[in-house]
Amino acid sequence: MDISVFFKPVNSELKGENSTISGNIRTHDSGDFPDFEGAKVALIGVRSGRGNEVNRGTFKGPDAFRKEFYTLSIIQPGLIILDLGDIEEGDSPSDTEYALRESCAFLMKEKIIPIVIGGSHDLSFASYAAYEKMEQTVNLVTIDNKLDISEVGEERDAKNFLSHIILHQPNILFNYSNIGHQRSLIGEDLINLIEKMYFDTYRLGEVSGNIRLMEPVLRNADVLSFDLGAIRASDSPGNAAARPNGLNAQEACQLCRYAGMSDRLSSIGFFEYNPEFDPRGFSAKLLAEMVWYFIEGVTLRKGDYPVCGLDEYFKYIIDLEQHQLVFYKSNRSDRWWMDVPYPAGKQNKYERHHLVPCTYEDYQTATNDEVPDRWWRTYQKLV
């Protein structure tokens, strides 16, 4: 497929000097569509804000982001970044989703990570649906101060797109996790629903000040969707629903770096940035830095699972009363995984989800004759 038909060129005035990260970027401007050879990541702007009526200015986000991103420093000599330009708002939401879905699917097949910038959070559905063409089940992680689950109507929007993902057929969702929700914004019934489905939610209070515990969550993700409304207003005012509490700027950048370092993650999107609420450009600067740290993380990947085989790991076996727990430690990165066995007598269709990223603390829990919560949640989904 020729995905160039979906994209409008980048305004050439936004390009920076070759001494900045611009020197790493092949940009779709007035010339030809950029050559994909050797590229690791590709920027995709989406000039649409139709999914969130109170935050429609998100269609202006890509240019404001580029103005700041193109001035940042070079990440790594020889690194190739593509900027494919912008997908314009189509005649209908499904037109925009189609262009984004097909573009993401094409890039992932080429082993290039799409980085989606702009638009409302419901565009995450298009990034998720791109995995249908890859015929694999996926793990989705969102970073959001709310859970966008509500009654499913005829149209997807920023408030209900997760409901559409959960109910979508064919069902390719294995696990869903959210980082940074605020309990004051979510009813208890919704939290209970997520727990019944053995999905994971991490409150803002669990995340703040202990950001490293989110690394295994992001290491287990295939696709990450970041709602900029999850960042506190003092650090990122560029959102119509910005709130006084939320992640701080440093935490947001660290989460993006963890995501980039994941050998599994193959798609990421940043949504709900609205320049109309960002008169001094603080959110644009932060978004540019978040993408910069994500790409830096990609350059730091170690080739851990699923790239390498388990024979390259140190193996630890712990016998408990009812289960034998098997842990693996990478000799490349010192990161930990645990093997969750498929229940006996069941046909295994979730082979790629057996090895679950974890922490050293999970291993210590097992040595104290306790089964880690992360192990139990995965086992229940495999039943």
Contacts in CASP RR format, 6 or more apart in sequence:
PFRMAT RR
TARGET T0000
AUTHOR 0000-0000-0000
METHOD contacts of the structure
MODEL  1
MDISVFFKPVNSELKGENSTISGNIRTHDSGDFPDFEGAKVALIGVRSGR
GNEVNRGTFKGPDAFRKEFYTLSIIQPGLIILDLGDIEEGDSPSDTEYAL
RESCAFLMKEKIIPIVIGGSHDLSFASYAAYEKMEQTVNLVTIDNKLDIS
EVGEERDAKNFLSHIILHQPNILFNYSNIGHQRSLIGEDLINLIEKMYFD
TYRLGEVSGNIRLMEPVLRNADVLSFDLGAIRASDSPGNAAARPNGLNAQ
EACQLCRYAGMSDRLSSIGFFEYNPEFDPRGFSAKLLAEMVWYFIEGVTL
RKGDYPVCGLDEYFKYIIDLEQHQLVFYKSNRSDRWWMDVPYPAGKQNKY
ERHHLVPCTYEDYQTATNDEVPDRWWRTYQKLV
1 102 0 8 1.000
1 106 0 8 1.000
3 84 0 8 1.000
3 102 0 8 1.000
3 103 0 8 1.000
3 106 0 8 1.000
3 107 0 8 1.000
4 28 0 8 1.000
4 33 0 8 1.000
4 84 0 8 1.000
6 87 0 8 1.000
6 99 0 8 1.000
6 102 0 8 1.000
6 103 0 8 1.000
7 28 0 8 1.000
7 33 0 8 1.000
7 44 0 8 1.000
7 84 0 8 1.000
7 85 0 8 1.000
7 86 0 8 1.000
7 87 0 8 1.000
7 103 0 8 1.000
8 47 0 8 1.000
8 85 0 8 1.000
8 86 0 8 1.000
8 87 0 8 1.000
8 88 0 8 1.000
9 28 0 8 1.000
9 29 0 8 1.000
9 30 0 8 1.000
9 31 0 8 1.000
9 85 0 8 1.000
10 27 0 8 1.000
10 28 0 8 1.000
10 29 0 8 1.000
10 66 0 8 1.000
10 83 0 8 1.000
10 85 0 8 1.000
10 86 0 8 1.000
11 29 0 8 1.000
11 63 0 8 1.000
11 66 0 8 1.000
12 29 0 8 1.000
12 30 0 8 1.000
14 63 0 8 1.000
14 66 0 8 1.000
14 67 0 8 1.000
14 70 0 8 1.000
15 22 0 8 1.000
15 25 0 8 1.000
15 27 0 8 1.000
15 29 0 8 1.000
15 70 0 8 1.000
16 22 0 8 1.000
16 70 0 8 1.000
16 71 0 8 1.000
19 74 0 8 1.000
20 70 0 8 1.000
20 71 0 8 1.000
20 72 0 8 1.000
20 73 0 8 1.000
20 74 0 8 1.000
21 69 0 8 1.000
21 70 0 8 1.000
21 71 0 8 1.000
21 72 0 8 1.000
21 73 0 8 1.000
21 74 0 8 1.000
21 75 0 8 1.000
21 81 0 8 1.000
21 292 0 8 1.000
22 70 0 8 1.000
23 74 0 8 1.000
24 74 0 8 1.000
24 75 0 8 1.000
24 76 0 8 1.000
24 78 0 8 1.000
24 79 0 8 1.000
24 80 0 8 1.000
24 81 0 8 1.000
25 43 0 8 1.000
25 70 0 8 1.000
25 81 0 8 1.000
25 82 0 8 1.000
25 83 0 8 1.000
26 34 0 8 1.000
26 35 0 8 1.000
26 39 0 8 1.000
26 80 0 8 1.000
26 81 0 8 1.000
26 82 0 8 1.000
26 83 0 8 1.000
27 34 0 8 1.000
27 83 0 8 1.000
27 85 0 8 1.000
28 34 0 8 1.000
28 82 0 8 1.000
28 83 0 8 1.000
28 84 0 8 1.000
28 85 0 8 1.000
33 84 0 8 1.000
34 82 0 8 1.000
34 83 0 8 1.000
34 84 0 8 1.000
36 42 0 8 1.000
36 82 0 8 1.000
36 110 0 8 1.000
36 112 0 8 1.000
38 80 0 8 1.000
39 80 0 8 1.000
39 81 0 8 1.000
39 82 0 8 1.000
39 112 0 8 1.000
40 79 0 8 1.000
40 80 0 8 1.000
40 81 0 8 1.000
40 112 0 8 1.000
40 113 0 8 1.000
40 295 0 8 1.000
40 298 0 8 1.000
40 299 0 8 1.000
41 81 0 8 1.000
41 82 0 8 1.000
41 112 0 8 1.000
41 113 0 8 1.000
41 114 0 8 1.000
41 115 0 8 1.000
41 295 0 8 1.000
41 298 0 8 1.000
42 81 0 8 1.000
42 82 0 8 1.000
42 83 0 8 1.000
42 84 0 8 1.000
42 107 0 8 1.000
42 112 0 8 1.000
42 113 0 8 1.000
42 114 0 8 1.000
42 115 0 8 1.000
43 81 0 8 1.000
43 82 0 8 1.000
43 83 0 8 1.000
43 84 0 8 1.000
43 85 0 8 1.000
43 115 0 8 1.000
43 117 0 8 1.000
43 291 0 8 1.000
44 84 0 8 1.000
44 85 0 8 1.000
44 86 0 8 1.000
44 87 0 8 1.000
44 100 0 8 1.000
44 103 0 8 1.000
44 104 0 8 1.000
44 114 0 8 1.000
44 115 0 8 1.000
44 116 0 8 1.000
44 117 0 8 1.000
45 62 0 8 1.000
45 84 0 8 1.000
45 85 0 8 1.000
45 86 0 8 1.000
45 87 0 8 1.000
45 116 0 8 1.000
45 117 0 8 1.000
45 118 0 8 1.000
46 59 0 8 1.000
46 62 0 8 1.000
46 86 0 8 1.000
46 87 0 8 1.000
46 96 0 8 1.000
46 100 0 8 1.000
46 116 0 8 1.000
46 117 0 8 1.000
46 118 0 8 1.000
46 119 0 8 1.000
46 123 0 8 1.000
47 59 0 8 1.000
47 60 0 8 1.000
47 61 0 8 1.000
47 62 0 8 1.000
47 86 0 8 1.000
47 87 0 8 1.000
47 88 0 8 1.000
47 89 0 8 1.000
47 118 0 8 1.000
47 119 0 8 1.000
48 58 0 8 1.000
48 59 0 8 1.000
48 87 0 8 1.000
48 88 0 8 1.000
48 89 0 8 1.000
48 90 0 8 1.000
48 96 0 8 1.000
48 118 0 8 1.000
48 119 0 8 1.000
48 120 0 8 1.000
48 123 0 8 1.000
49 55 0 8 1.000
49 56 0 8 1.000
49 57 0 8 1.000
49 58 0 8 1.000
49 59 0 8 1.000
49 89 0 8 1.000
49 119 0 8 1.000
49 120 0 8 1.000
50 56 0 8 1.000
50 89 0 8 1.000
50 93 0 8 1.000
50 96 0 8 1.000
50 120 0 8 1.000
51 93 0 8 1.000
51 119 0 8 1.000
51 120 0 8 1.000
51 122 0 8 1.000
51 156 0 8 1.000
51 157 0 8 1.000
51 158 0 8 1.000
52 58 0 8 1.000
52 120 0 8 1.000
52 121 0 8 1.000
52 122 0 8 1.000
52 157 0 8 1.000
52 158 0 8 1.000
52 159 0 8 1.000
52 240 0 8 1.000
52 272 0 8 1.000
54 240 0 8 1.000
54 241 0 8 1.000
55 120 0 8 1.000
55 158 0 8 1.000
55 239 0 8 1.000
55 240 0 8 1.000
55 241 0 8 1.000
55 272 0 8 1.000
55 274 0 8 1.000
56 274 0 8 1.000
57 274 0 8 1.000
57 275 0 8 1.000
57 276 0 8 1.000
58 118 0 8 1.000
58 119 0 8 1.000
58 120 0 8 1.000
58 271 0 8 1.000
58 272 0 8 1.000
58 273 0 8 1.000
58 274 0 8 1.000
59 89 0 8 1.000
59 118 0 8 1.000
59 119 0 8 1.000
60 274 0 8 1.000
60 275 0 8 1.000
60 276 0 8 1.000
61 117 0 8 1.000
61 118 0 8 1.000
61 119 0 8 1.000
61 273 0 8 1.000
61 274 0 8 1.000
61 275 0 8 1.000
61 284 0 8 1.000
62 85 0 8 1.000
62 86 0 8 1.000
62 117 0 8 1.000
62 118 0 8 1.000
64 273 0 8 1.000
64 275 0 8 1.000
64 278 0 8 1.000
64 281 0 8 1.000
64 284 0 8 1.000
65 117 0 8 1.000
65 118 0 8 1.000
65 273 0 8 1.000
65 284 0 8 1.000
65 287 0 8 1.000
65 288 0 8 1.000
65 291 0 8 1.000
66 83 0 8 1.000
67 284 0 8 1.000
68 281 0 8 1.000
68 284 0 8 1.000
68 285 0 8 1.000
68 287 0 8 1.000
68 288 0 8 1.000
69 287 0 8 1.000
69 288 0 8 1.000
69 291 0 8 1.000
69 292 0 8 1.000
71 288 0 8 1.000
72 288 0 8 1.000
72 289 0 8 1.000
72 292 0 8 1.000
75 292 0 8 1.000
75 295 0 8 1.000
75 296 0 8 1.000
75 299 0 8 1.000
76 296 0 8 1.000
76 299 0 8 1.000
79 295 0 8 1.000
79 299 0 8 1.000
81 295 0 8 1.000
82 112 0 8 1.000
84 103 0 8 1.000
87 96 0 8 1.000
87 99 0 8 1.000
87 100 0 8 1.000
87 103 0 8 1.000
88 96 0 8 1.000
89 96 0 8 1.000
90 96 0 8 1.000
90 99 0 8 1.000
93 122 0 8 1.000
93 155 0 8 1.000
93 156 0 8 1.000
96 123 0 8 1.000
96 126 0 8 1.000
97 123 0 8 1.000
97 125 0 8 1.000
97 126 0 8 1.000
97 129 0 8 1.000
98 126 0 8 1.000
100 116 0 8 1.000
100 123 0 8 1.000
100 126 0 8 1.000
100 127 0 8 1.000
100 130 0 8 1.000
101 126 0 8 1.000
101 127 0 8 1.000
101 129 0 8 1.000
101 130 0 8 1.000
102 130 0 8 1.000
103 114 0 8 1.000
104 114 0 8 1.000
104 116 0 8 1.000
104 126 0 8 1.000
104 127 0 8 1.000
104 130 0 8 1.000
104 267 0 8 1.000
105 130 0 8 1.000
105 131 0 8 1.000
105 132 0 8 1.000
105 133 0 8 1.000
105 134 0 8 1.000
107 113 0 8 1.000
107 114 0 8 1.000
108 114 0 8 1.000
108 130 0 8 1.000
108 131 0 8 1.000
108 134 0 8 1.000
108 266 0 8 1.000
108 267 0 8 1.000
109 133 0 8 1.000
109 134 0 8 1.000
113 265 0 8 1.000
113 266 0 8 1.000
113 267 0 8 1.000
113 268 0 8 1.000
113 298 0 8 1.000
114 127 0 8 1.000
114 267 0 8 1.000
114 268 0 8 1.000
114 269 0 8 1.000
115 268 0 8 1.000
115 269 0 8 1.000
115 270 0 8 1.000
115 291 0 8 1.000
115 294 0 8 1.000
115 295 0 8 1.000
116 123 0 8 1.000
116 127 0 8 1.000
116 267 0 8 1.000
116 268 0 8 1.000
116 269 0 8 1.000
116 270 0 8 1.000
116 271 0 8 1.000
117 269 0 8 1.000
117 270 0 8 1.000
117 273 0 8 1.000
117 287 0 8 1.000
117 291 0 8 1.000
118 270 0 8 1.000
118 271 0 8 1.000
118 272 0 8 1.000
118 273 0 8 1.000
119 271 0 8 1.000
119 272 0 8 1.000
119 273 0 8 1.000
120 157 0 8 1.000
120 158 0 8 1.000
120 271 0 8 1.000
120 272 0 8 1.000
121 144 0 8 1.000
121 148 0 8 1.000
121 158 0 8 1.000
121 161 0 8 1.000
121 225 0 8 1.000
121 227 0 8 1.000
121 271 0 8 1.000
121 272 0 8 1.000
122 148 0 8 1.000
122 156 0 8 1.000
122 157 0 8 1.000
122 158 0 8 1.000
122 160 0 8 1.000
122 161 0 8 1.000
123 271 0 8 1.000
124 140 0 8 1.000
124 142 0 8 1.000
124 161 0 8 1.000
124 165 0 8 1.000
124 223 0 8 1.000
124 225 0 8 1.000
124 269 0 8 1.000
124 271 0 8 1.000
125 156 0 8 1.000
125 161 0 8 1.000
125 164 0 8 1.000
125 165 0 8 1.000
125 168 0 8 1.000
127 223 0 8 1.000
127 225 0 8 1.000
127 267 0 8 1.000
127 269 0 8 1.000
128 138 0 8 1.000
128 140 0 8 1.000
128 165 0 8 1.000
128 168 0 8 1.000
128 172 0 8 1.000
128 173 0 8 1.000
128 223 0 8 1.000
129 168 0 8 1.000
130 267 0 8 1.000
131 138 0 8 1.000
131 172 0 8 1.000
131 222 0 8 1.000
131 223 0 8 1.000
131 267 0 8 1.000
132 170 0 8 1.000
132 172 0 8 1.000
136 172 0 8 1.000
136 352 0 8 1.000
137 172 0 8 1.000
137 173 0 8 1.000
137 174 0 8 1.000
137 349 0 8 1.000
137 350 0 8 1.000
137 352 0 8 1.000
137 353 0 8 1.000
138 172 0 8 1.000
138 173 0 8 1.000
138 174 0 8 1.000
138 222 0 8 1.000
138 223 0 8 1.000
139 174 0 8 1.000
139 175 0 8 1.000
139 176 0 8 1.000
139 177 0 8 1.000
139 220 0 8 1.000
139 221 0 8 1.000
139 222 0 8 1.000
139 223 0 8 1.000
139 264 0 8 1.000
139 353 0 8 1.000
140 165 0 8 1.000
140 173 0 8 1.000
140 175 0 8 1.000
140 176 0 8 1.000
140 177 0 8 1.000
140 221 0 8 1.000
140 222 0 8 1.000
140 223 0 8 1.000
140 225 0 8 1.000
141 176 0 8 1.000
141 177 0 8 1.000
141 178 0 8 1.000
141 179 0 8 1.000
141 217 0 8 1.000
141 218 0 8 1.000
141 220 0 8 1.000
141 221 0 8 1.000
141 223 0 8 1.000
141 224 0 8 1.000
141 225 0 8 1.000
142 148 0 8 1.000
142 162 0 8 1.000
142 176 0 8 1.000
142 177 0 8 1.000
142 178 0 8 1.000
142 179 0 8 1.000
142 224 0 8 1.000
142 225 0 8 1.000
142 226 0 8 1.000
142 227 0 8 1.000
143 178 0 8 1.000
143 179 0 8 1.000
143 180 0 8 1.000
143 224 0 8 1.000
143 225 0 8 1.000
143 226 0 8 1.000
143 227 0 8 1.000
143 230 0 8 1.000
143 247 0 8 1.000
143 252 0 8 1.000
143 255 0 8 1.000
144 178 0 8 1.000
144 179 0 8 1.000
144 180 0 8 1.000
144 181 0 8 1.000
144 225 0 8 1.000
144 227 0 8 1.000
144 229 0 8 1.000
144 230 0 8 1.000
145 180 0 8 1.000
145 181 0 8 1.000
145 182 0 8 1.000
145 185 0 8 1.000
145 204 0 8 1.000
145 227 0 8 1.000
145 229 0 8 1.000
145 230 0 8 1.000
145 243 0 8 1.000
145 245 0 8 1.000
145 246 0 8 1.000
146 181 0 8 1.000
146 182 0 8 1.000
146 185 0 8 1.000
146 186 0 8 1.000
147 162 0 8 1.000
147 178 0 8 1.000
147 181 0 8 1.000
147 186 0 8 1.000
147 190 0 8 1.000
147 194 0 8 1.000
147 201 0 8 1.000
148 158 0 8 1.000
148 159 0 8 1.000
148 160 0 8 1.000
148 161 0 8 1.000
148 162 0 8 1.000
148 163 0 8 1.000
149 160 0 8 1.000
149 162 0 8 1.000
149 163 0 8 1.000
149 166 0 8 1.000
149 190 0 8 1.000
149 193 0 8 1.000
149 194 0 8 1.000
150 159 0 8 1.000
150 160 0 8 1.000
150 163 0 8 1.000
151 160 0 8 1.000
151 163 0 8 1.000
152 160 0 8 1.000
152 163 0 8 1.000
152 164 0 8 1.000
152 167 0 8 1.000
153 160 0 8 1.000
156 164 0 8 1.000
158 272 0 8 1.000
162 176 0 8 1.000
165 173 0 8 1.000
165 176 0 8 1.000
166 173 0 8 1.000
166 176 0 8 1.000
166 197 0 8 1.000
174 350 0 8 1.000
174 353 0 8 1.000
174 381 0 8 1.000
175 198 0 8 1.000
175 199 0 8 1.000
175 200 0 8 1.000
175 220 0 8 1.000
175 353 0 8 1.000
175 378 0 8 1.000
175 381 0 8 1.000
176 194 0 8 1.000
176 197 0 8 1.000
176 199 0 8 1.000
176 200 0 8 1.000
177 199 0 8 1.000
177 200 0 8 1.000
177 201 0 8 1.000
177 202 0 8 1.000
177 217 0 8 1.000
177 220 0 8 1.000
177 221 0 8 1.000
178 194 0 8 1.000
178 199 0 8 1.000
178 200 0 8 1.000
178 201 0 8 1.000
178 202 0 8 1.000
179 202 0 8 1.000
179 207 0 8 1.000
179 214 0 8 1.000
179 217 0 8 1.000
179 230 0 8 1.000
179 255 0 8 1.000
180 202 0 8 1.000
180 203 0 8 1.000
180 204 0 8 1.000
180 205 0 8 1.000
180 206 0 8 1.000
180 207 0 8 1.000
180 230 0 8 1.000
180 246 0 8 1.000
180 247 0 8 1.000
181 201 0 8 1.000
181 202 0 8 1.000
181 203 0 8 1.000
181 204 0 8 1.000
182 203 0 8 1.000
182 204 0 8 1.000
182 243 0 8 1.000
182 245 0 8 1.000
182 246 0 8 1.000
183 191 0 8 1.000
183 203 0 8 1.000
191 201 0 8 1.000
194 200 0 8 1.000
194 201 0 8 1.000
195 201 0 8 1.000
198 377 0 8 1.000
198 378 0 8 1.000
198 380 0 8 1.000
198 381 0 8 1.000
200 217 0 8 1.000
200 377 0 8 1.000
202 214 0 8 1.000
202 217 0 8 1.000
204 245 0 8 1.000
204 246 0 8 1.000
204 247 0 8 1.000
206 213 0 8 1.000
207 213 0 8 1.000
207 214 0 8 1.000
207 247 0 8 1.000
207 251 0 8 1.000
208 246 0 8 1.000
208 247 0 8 1.000
208 248 0 8 1.000
208 251 0 8 1.000
209 251 0 8 1.000
211 251 0 8 1.000
211 254 0 8 1.000
211 255 0 8 1.000
213 359 0 8 1.000
214 255 0 8 1.000
214 258 0 8 1.000
215 258 0 8 1.000
215 335 0 8 1.000
215 357 0 8 1.000
215 359 0 8 1.000
216 335 0 8 1.000
216 336 0 8 1.000
216 356 0 8 1.000
216 357 0 8 1.000
216 358 0 8 1.000
216 359 0 8 1.000
216 374 0 8 1.000
217 357 0 8 1.000
218 224 0 8 1.000
218 255 0 8 1.000
218 258 0 8 1.000
218 259 0 8 1.000
218 260 0 8 1.000
218 262 0 8 1.000
218 265 0 8 1.000
219 258 0 8 1.000
219 261 0 8 1.000
219 262 0 8 1.000
219 263 0 8 1.000
219 264 0 8 1.000
219 265 0 8 1.000
219 335 0 8 1.000
219 357 0 8 1.000
220 262 0 8 1.000
220 264 0 8 1.000
220 356 0 8 1.000
220 357 0 8 1.000
221 259 0 8 1.000
221 262 0 8 1.000
221 264 0 8 1.000
221 265 0 8 1.000
222 264 0 8 1.000
222 265 0 8 1.000
222 266 0 8 1.000
222 267 0 8 1.000
223 265 0 8 1.000
223 266 0 8 1.000
223 267 0 8 1.000
223 268 0 8 1.000
224 259 0 8 1.000
224 265 0 8 1.000
224 267 0 8 1.000
224 268 0 8 1.000
224 269 0 8 1.000
225 268 0 8 1.000
225 269 0 8 1.000
225 271 0 8 1.000
226 252 0 8 1.000
226 255 0 8 1.000
226 256 0 8 1.000
226 268 0 8 1.000
226 269 0 8 1.000
226 270 0 8 1.000
226 271 0 8 1.000
226 290 0 8 1.000
227 271 0 8 1.000
227 272 0 8 1.000
228 236 0 8 1.000
228 238 0 8 1.000
228 239 0 8 1.000
228 270 0 8 1.000
228 271 0 8 1.000
228 272 0 8 1.000
228 273 0 8 1.000
228 283 0 8 1.000
228 287 0 8 1.000
229 236 0 8 1.000
229 239 0 8 1.000
229 241 0 8 1.000
229 242 0 8 1.000
229 243 0 8 1.000
229 272 0 8 1.000
230 246 0 8 1.000
230 247 0 8 1.000
230 252 0 8 1.000
231 242 0 8 1.000
231 246 0 8 1.000
231 247 0 8 1.000
231 248 0 8 1.000
231 249 0 8 1.000
231 252 0 8 1.000
231 286 0 8 1.000
232 242 0 8 1.000
232 243 0 8 1.000
232 244 0 8 1.000
232 245 0 8 1.000
232 246 0 8 1.000
232 247 0 8 1.000
232 248 0 8 1.000
233 239 0 8 1.000
233 242 0 8 1.000
233 243 0 8 1.000
233 244 0 8 1.000
234 244 0 8 1.000
235 247 0 8 1.000
235 248 0 8 1.000
235 249 0 8 1.000
235 252 0 8 1.000
235 282 0 8 1.000
235 286 0 8 1.000
236 242 0 8 1.000
236 249 0 8 1.000
236 252 0 8 1.000
236 282 0 8 1.000
236 283 0 8 1.000
236 286 0 8 1.000
236 287 0 8 1.000
237 277 0 8 1.000
237 278 0 8 1.000
237 282 0 8 1.000
237 283 0 8 1.000
238 273 0 8 1.000
238 274 0 8 1.000
238 275 0 8 1.000
238 276 0 8 1.000
238 277 0 8 1.000
238 278 0 8 1.000
238 282 0 8 1.000
238 283 0 8 1.000
239 272 0 8 1.000
239 273 0 8 1.000
239 274 0 8 1.000
239 277 0 8 1.000
239 283 0 8 1.000
240 274 0 8 1.000
240 276 0 8 1.000
240 277 0 8 1.000
241 272 0 8 1.000
242 277 0 8 1.000
247 255 0 8 1.000
249 286 0 8 1.000
249 289 0 8 1.000
252 286 0 8 1.000
252 290 0 8 1.000
253 286 0 8 1.000
253 289 0 8 1.000
253 290 0 8 1.000
253 293 0 8 1.000
254 293 0 8 1.000
256 290 0 8 1.000
256 291 0 8 1.000
256 293 0 8 1.000
256 294 0 8 1.000
257 293 0 8 1.000
257 294 0 8 1.000
257 296 0 8 1.000
257 297 0 8 1.000
259 265 0 8 1.000
259 268 0 8 1.000
259 294 0 8 1.000
259 297 0 8 1.000
260 268 0 8 1.000
260 294 0 8 1.000
260 295 0 8 1.000
260 296 0 8 1.000
260 297 0 8 1.000
260 298 0 8 1.000
260 300 0 8 1.000
260 301 0 8 1.000
261 297 0 8 1.000
261 298 0 8 1.000
261 300 0 8 1.000
261 301 0 8 1.000
261 302 0 8 1.000
262 301 0 8 1.000
263 301 0 8 1.000
263 302 0 8 1.000
263 303 0 8 1.000
263 304 0 8 1.000
263 305 0 8 1.000
263 306 0 8 1.000
263 307 0 8 1.000
264 305 0 8 1.000
264 306 0 8 1.000
268 294 0 8 1.000
270 287 0 8 1.000
270 290 0 8 1.000
270 291 0 8 1.000
273 283 0 8 1.000
273 284 0 8 1.000
273 287 0 8 1.000
275 281 0 8 1.000
275 283 0 8 1.000
275 284 0 8 1.000
277 283 0 8 1.000
278 284 0 8 1.000
301 307 0 8 1.000
302 330 0 8 1.000
302 332 0 8 1.000
302 333 0 8 1.000
303 332 0 8 1.000
304 330 0 8 1.000
304 332 0 8 1.000
304 333 0 8 1.000
304 335 0 8 1.000
305 313 0 8 1.000
305 328 0 8 1.000
305 330 0 8 1.000
305 337 0 8 1.000
305 355 0 8 1.000
306 352 0 8 1.000
306 355 0 8 1.000
308 332 0 8 1.000
310 328 0 8 1.000
310 355 0 8 1.000
312 330 0 8 1.000
312 331 0 8 1.000
312 332 0 8 1.000
313 328 0 8 1.000
313 329 0 8 1.000
313 330 0 8 1.000
313 331 0 8 1.000
313 337 0 8 1.000
314 328 0 8 1.000
314 329 0 8 1.000
314 331 0 8 1.000
315 326 0 8 1.000
315 327 0 8 1.000
315 328 0 8 1.000
316 326 0 8 1.000
316 327 0 8 1.000
316 328 0 8 1.000
316 329 0 8 1.000
316 363 0 8 1.000
317 324 0 8 1.000
317 325 0 8 1.000
317 326 0 8 1.000
317 327 0 8 1.000
318 324 0 8 1.000
318 325 0 8 1.000
318 326 0 8 1.000
318 327 0 8 1.000
318 366 0 8 1.000
318 367 0 8 1.000
319 325 0 8 1.000
320 366 0 8 1.000
320 369 0 8 1.000
320 371 0 8 1.000
321 369 0 8 1.000
323 371 0 8 1.000
325 338 0 8 1.000
325 339 0 8 1.000
325 366 0 8 1.000
325 371 0 8 1.000
325 375 0 8 1.000
326 338 0 8 1.000
326 339 0 8 1.000
327 336 0 8 1.000
327 337 0 8 1.000
327 338 0 8 1.000
327 339 0 8 1.000
327 358 0 8 1.000
327 362 0 8 1.000
327 363 0 8 1.000
327 366 0 8 1.000
328 336 0 8 1.000
328 337 0 8 1.000
328 338 0 8 1.000
328 339 0 8 1.000
328 355 0 8 1.000
329 335 0 8 1.000
329 336 0 8 1.000
329 337 0 8 1.000
330 336 0 8 1.000
330 337 0 8 1.000
335 357 0 8 1.000
336 357 0 8 1.000
336 358 0 8 1.000
336 359 0 8 1.000
336 360 0 8 1.000
336 362 0 8 1.000
336 363 0 8 1.000
337 355 0 8 1.000
337 356 0 8 1.000
337 357 0 8 1.000
337 358 0 8 1.000
338 355 0 8 1.000
338 356 0 8 1.000
338 358 0 8 1.000
338 362 0 8 1.000
338 363 0 8 1.000
338 366 0 8 1.000
338 372 0 8 1.000
338 374 0 8 1.000
338 375 0 8 1.000
339 354 0 8 1.000
339 355 0 8 1.000
339 356 0 8 1.000
340 353 0 8 1.000
340 354 0 8 1.000
340 355 0 8 1.000
340 356 0 8 1.000
340 375 0 8 1.000
340 378 0 8 1.000
340 379 0 8 1.000
340 382 0 8 1.000
341 354 0 8 1.000
341 379 0 8 1.000
342 348 0 8 1.000
342 350 0 8 1.000
342 354 0 8 1.000
342 382 0 8 1.000
343 379 0 8 1.000
343 382 0 8 1.000
343 383 0 8 1.000
346 382 0 8 1.000
346 383 0 8 1.000
350 381 0 8 1.000
350 382 0 8 1.000
353 378 0 8 1.000
353 381 0 8 1.000
353 382 0 8 1.000
354 382 0 8 1.000
356 374 0 8 1.000
356 375 0 8 1.000
356 378 0 8 1.000
358 372 0 8 1.000
358 374 0 8 1.000
358 375 0 8 1.000
362 372 0 8 1.000
362 374 0 8 1.000
362 375 0 8 1.000
365 371 0 8 1.000
365 372 0 8 1.000
366 372 0 8 1.000
366 375 0 8 1.000
END
